[in-house]
Amino acid sequence: MGLHCGFCCTKIRNISVQIGKKEILKDVNIHIHCGHMTVIIGKNGAGKSTLLKAILGEVKHTGEIRFKNKDADGQKIRIGYVPQKLNVENSPMTVYDMISGYTSNRPVFLFKSKKNYNEIKRHLKDFGAEELIDSKVNRLSGGELQRVLLALATMPYPDLLILDEPVSGIDKNGKEQFYKKIDELKKNRDLAIIMVSHDFEYIKQYADDVIMLDGKVIEKGKPNDVFSSKNFKDTFGGEAIC
Amino acid sequence: MLEYEFMRNALFAILTVTPLFGLVGTMIVNNKMAFFSDSLGHSAITGIAIGALLGVTNPTISMIIFAVIFAILLNKINDSKTSSSDTIISVFSSTAIAIGLVILSKNGNFTKFSNYLIGDILSIVPSEVITIFVVAIIVLLFWLLFFNKLLAMSVNTTLAKSKNIKVKLLENMFIILVAVIVMLSIKWVGVLIINALLILPAASSRNISKNMRQYHLWSVLFSVISGILGLIISYYQRIATGPTIVIIASIIFFATYFLRKASED
């Protein structure tokens, strides 16, 4: 635990996305090693969520996404995803129901599988969310929901973890806990992480690399380098980072 | 009342089809598809009209074929996000009704088909009950095999794709099943109110359920109870069965709604 194997990496090469006649993304290249966190920033409409959707195969794109580990090149990559929002309004779905829906084939509407229930509970415990297993998903606080979604995205542990603005609208304490957990996952589970976020204070503390998008990559590098660039200051203002 | 064959047929049909409506309705409500299924019901008018043009005596097949094409096309155009969902569904729905009515009203023949608007459960024959029973088994198997995946898709489709769920394929399979169930039941429930039978039991169940198992159980129970009570009351009161079923389902909805309100206060 805590060691980077240093051999596996995800290569995102020349990703371009065109919707109708409009080019949303052009030639995006990202190279992520396991145990590294890359944060994507950019103004609204810069193509951040489109890039994540391209990596997830949800929007048509050109270019390639390859995963390589020490045994093989071009393996099918296992991706974990933490979405921005869920359609759970008024739903009677519990945390167990939701996670079971994504991870098991035993029909959730018919019975509760004891084995599956215990397995989910054990996994939730790693995220401090064990007591939430029977709670309705729509009753969870923002911080609780993010812990549950992180647990879901890591069942099973993926090669690449993708997070789309996971902590927007969560209080400072919740954010702190969330970033610590992500950092722990990155180090202990050797995950490659791509996150869209605008919590510059936390990005500075936890990210290994930052990529700034505006239809294409306009800045990339260590957080401090990107944050001191002209592009960053023009977009977010010089006071964005305290 | 069970000494009459038509009443026995009607009861069998209700006992087969109402659990299906309760079951499938849970996912329609989860996915906020009430408007979609309503429009699907309206498409039956065109299906019936096409059947009439082709000169068939039983338009069920033409209704099913048209509804399946209608549902898949509507879903596809809806996905392209060129306009908001409710606008596209409205356009499809009104076009289907208009085309159907134009064809059916030709030569002043519309009254012949007006039964489809409010339905007539007493007209059901044993071969139709058997067809519904076979479809019920297919739906049940589909639910056992794919419910978890449908649930995952309803929560977040991108998340479902990240777990390697074939979202598009399952989505189409689901709407085809809904189209078939709706078309097979239109004749006895009626175009005007069929959607209420799909939505009300699940919506009522949502008001009082604490998990997915309760959600399904109550939805199926509410649907079956509304169906049986509706049949009995309509028989003795000599009123249309479909609307009576819907009124009972609505009473259950309001009762559970106030129950929920009371428990929240």
Interface residues (C-beta under 8 A of the other chain):
Chain A: K53 L56 G57 E58 I79 G80 Y81 P83 K85 L86 N87 V88 N90 S91 P92 M93 T94 Y96 D97 M98 S100 G101 Y102 T103 S104 N105 R106 P107 V108 F109 L110 F111 K112 D134 K136 V137 L152 A153 I162
Chain B: T26 N30 N31 K32 W143 L144 F147 N148 K149 L151 A152 S154 V155 N156 T157 T158 L159 A160 K161 S162 K163 S205 R206 S209 K210 N211 M212 R213 Q214 Y215 H216
